[in-house]
Amino acid sequence: MNKLDSIDKQILALLQERGRMTNAELSKQVGLSAASALERVKKLERGGVIRGYHARLDPAAVGIGLVILVEVTLVRHQHDAIVRFVEAVQSVDEIVDCYHITGRADYLLRVVAKDIPGYELFVMETLSALPGVQHIETMMILSAVKESKSMPIMVE
């Protein structure tokens, strides 16, 4: 993707706030014709800048009572062990995010569960059974102080 100009940045900011904004609304906001605005959006999608459009769900409304951060340390750090762990994580619905990190642990997971007994069952039957897991440390999220729905646009 080439550099982003000020109109591209405006489009990105607007779509992050309101992903369901119509092309007519978007074009009016950025001062372009509908066709030009649509072409810009398509270019941003093709270039991988816009990676998708998503609905933000209320966790409680879909039966999620807990959001947990989990540090995972692997037994071995050889390529094959890492690949097996990473591949296994992909198929676990309760793991909504997985980050390879630096520090005392190897991975930071964001996990969702219905309740504490549900999380305990998940740890015993699923998480601890993932290939290569040596140590698990759980951090319960008590409340969300900040949950950004948009990314700052930092390119010049």
N, C-alpha and C positions, 0 to 999 in steps of 0.2 A: 504494500500500500504506500502510495506517495504521501507527501506531507499533507496534513490537514489544514485547510484554510479556516477563516473565521466562520464561514457559513457551515462547513462540515461540523465544526465544534458546536455551533448553535443547534444543529440537527441532532447531534449526539446527546446534548444536554436535554433537549425537549423530549426525545424518545425515551431517555432513561426515566424521566419524570412521568411520562404518559405514553407507554408503549402502544396503546390502542388509539392514539391520535390519528385522525384521518389524514390522508395526504393533502386534502384541501386545507385543513387547519394548519398543518405543518408548513405548507407553502406560503400561507398568509403570514405566519409567525416569522419566517426567515426572509420574506420579501422576494420569493421566486415564483415562477409559474408552476403549476401543478406538475407538469411534465419534467421540468428541471429539478424540482424537489425530489420527485420519484426516482429520477436517474441518479441523483446524488445518494439516495438511500440504497439503491441497488448496488452502486459502486462500493459503498461502505460495507454492504453485506458480502459482496464478491471478494473484497479485500480482507475479509475476516475481522474487520473492526467491530461490526455488529455481529455477534455470535448467535443471536436468537432472541426471542421474545417470550417472556414467562409470566405466569400468574403468581403472585405472592399469596400464599395460603396462610390462614390463621392456624397455627399448630393445634390448638385446643379443638378447633372445629373439625379437624380430621383425626381426632383421637390421640394426639401426641401430648403427653403430660410432662415429658422431660426432654430437654436438650442437654447433651452431655459432651464435654470435651474429653478426649481420651488420648493419652500419650502411649505409644506402642514402641517398645524396643525389640529388635529382632536378635535372634541367637547369633546369626552369621550375617556378614555384610558382603558376601560374594554375590556377583551378578545374578546367578541362577536363583539364589534364595530371595533376593529382592524382587526379581521378576515374578516368582511364584506368589509372593505376598501381594504385590500390586495387582496381579491378575485375579486373585481370589477376592480382593476387596471390591472389584467391579460388580460382582454379582450379589453383594449384600445390601439389600434395600435400606436397612437401618443406618448404614454408613452413608451420610449425605454428602460429606466432604472428606477428602483425604489429602494431607499435605506432607511432602517429604521435607523434613526440617533439620536444622542444625541444633546442637545442644545435647542435653542428656538423653533424649529419646530420638528415635529415628523418624517417627511419623506422628502427626497430630490429626486425629479424626474428630469430626463432628457427627455425633450419633443421636438418633431420636428413639424414644421408647414411650410406651403408653404410661408406664408407672415404674416404681422401683422394682417390684417383683418381675416385671417384664424386662427391665434392664439386667437384673441379676441373671435371668434365664438366658438372655442374649450373650452375656459375658461367658457363662458356663458352657453353653452349647455352640455358640457361633464364633465369638471373638477369640476366645482362647484356643479354638480349633483351627484358626487360620494358620497357614504354613509359616513356620519360623518364628512365631511369637514367643518371646522369652518373658517379657514383663509388660504389665498393663497398669497404668495409673489413671484414675478417673477423677475428673473435676466437674461437679454438678454446677450448672449455671443457675444461679438464684434469680437473677433478673437481667434483662437486656438494658444496658445503659445507653447504648447507641447501636443501631442496626442500619447501616447505610443501604439504600436501595440503588444508589448510583455511584459511579466511579468518577473521581476528579479527572479532568482532561489536562494532562501535563505536557503534551507535546507543544513545541514552539510553532 
